[in-house]
Amino acid sequence: MSGRKRAPWAGADELELLEELREVELELSPENLFCDGEITRAAAMRKKKKLEERWGCAIKALGREPTEAELWG
């Protein structure tokens, strides 16, 4: 086995990637991001950064930005 890390979405199909993007978008809503006011702003910003990284990985694997209709049909 090589020492290279496998891309997190290597081999994923379009439906899996769109589902990941939907999930991330929902988690980025203010009420979810701030856990209904239960976490600090700093904690929410750390959470946001991780979610944006997940979004970027899924977009890169998909190869394009999805349309609103694809995400929310």
C-alpha positions in Angstrom: 0.0 0.0 0.0 1.3 3.4 -0.9 1.8 6.3 1.6 -0.7 8.5 -0.3 -3.9 9.4 1.4 -7.0 8.5 -0.6 -9.2 11.5 -1.5 -12.3 11.4 0.8 -14.7 11.2 -2.1 -12.7 9.1 -4.5 -15.1 6.8 -6.3 -18.2 8.5 -5.0 -21.1 8.8 -7.4 -23.0 12.0 -8.2 -25.9 11.1 -5.9 -23.6 10.6 -2.9 -21.8 13.9 -3.5 -25.1 15.8 -3.8 -26.3 14.2 -0.6 -23.1 15.3 1.2 -23.6 18.9 -0.2 -27.2 18.9 1.0 -26.1 17.8 4.5 -23.3 20.4 4.7 -25.7 23.2 3.5 -28.2 22.2 6.2 -25.5 22.1 8.9 -24.4 25.7 7.8 -27.8 27.2 8.7 -27.5 29.6 11.6 -29.6 27.5 14.0 -27.6 24.4 13.3 -24.2 26.1 13.1 -24.7 27.7 16.5 -26.5 24.6 18.0 -29.6 26.8 18.8 -27.4 29.2 20.7 -25.7 26.5 22.8 -22.1 27.1 21.6 -19.9 30.1 21.5 -19.2 32.2 18.4 -15.6 30.9 18.3 -16.8 27.3 18.4 -19.4 28.0 15.7 -16.7 29.5 13.5 -14.5 26.4 13.9 -17.4 24.3 13.0 -18.1 26.5 10.0 -14.5 26.1 8.8 -14.7 22.3 8.9 -18.1 22.3 7.1 -16.7 24.6 4.4 -13.7 22.2 3.9 -16.2 19.3 3.5 -18.1 21.4 1.0 -15.0 22.1 -1.0 -13.9 18.5 -1.1 -17.3 17.4 -2.4 -17.4 20.2 -5.0 -13.9 19.2 -6.2 -15.0 15.6 -6.5 -18.2 16.5 -8.3 -16.2 18.8 -10.6 -18.7 21.6 -10.6 -21.1 23.7 -8.5 -24.5 22.0 -8.3 -27.7 23.8 -9.2 -30.3 24.6 -6.6 -32.6 22.2 -8.4 -30.1 19.4 -8.0 -29.7 20.1 -4.3 -33.3 20.8 -3.4 -35.2 19.6 -6.5 
